[in-house]
Amino acid sequence: MSRHPITPSLAAASQPRRARTPWRRGTRPGRSQGFSLVEVSIVTAIILIVSIIGIPAINGYVIENKVPEVAGELQRYVARTKANSQGTANPYADIDTSHLGRSLRGSSVVAVDAATFGRVAHGLGGNGTSTGLISVAASDGGASFTLTLDAVNDAACPALSSLLQRVAERIEIGGAGNTVVKDARAATPLAYSPLAAQEACRTGDLNTFAFTVW
């Protein structure tokens, strides 16, 4: 019995077909496609713009949420200091920043220099080393004392002064100018004004708050 030879067309049909790699016009088959320099530059520019716009907003949001915690620590400090000074003439004559540092050394809200207690950073602006600090000094011959916070961001206005006006008789804000927003001991007492406090602040870490306590 004779065998019929397999024709070329049948032989080709019996072999498995190889998948053809699609390729776009103008490119070579098998060559991987990557990002062009122009595409990378555009993406980089977009990320940079978003960062420039977003970082200040995020920083302001963080500071705004820290204000109640910082104010709470200072309110407790003022309350303890006033309680311990009752019945003493000129009780605050020797008070200074180290007194504040020792009182707040265990705080998780403000940063205290554990070596000298002479540097307390409030975390509401500044760098926490040479700016963004809280200082304490006697005033009115020791009859009162003043808490001063420098380099405070405008995101803390007017919440910081609104919270501390409960314990401070006089509040002065240095920003757009030196503005007294409360003075309970003036000849004509000045009631606290949150609107005046807001208007007294400048944009950025450029504000100083002075709270005087009797």
Protein Blocks (a to p, Z undefined) as FASTA:
>chain_A
ZZddddfklmmmmpccdddddddehiaehiacdddfklmmmmmmmmmmmmmmmmmmmmmm
mmmmmmmmmmmmmmmmmmmmmmmmgoiahkllmgcfklmmmmmmmpckbccdfklopacc
ehlgcjhlmgoiacdddeehhpaccdddehiafklpcklmmmmmmmpcbdcddfkbccdf
bdfkbmbdcdddfklmmmmpcedjfbccddddZZ
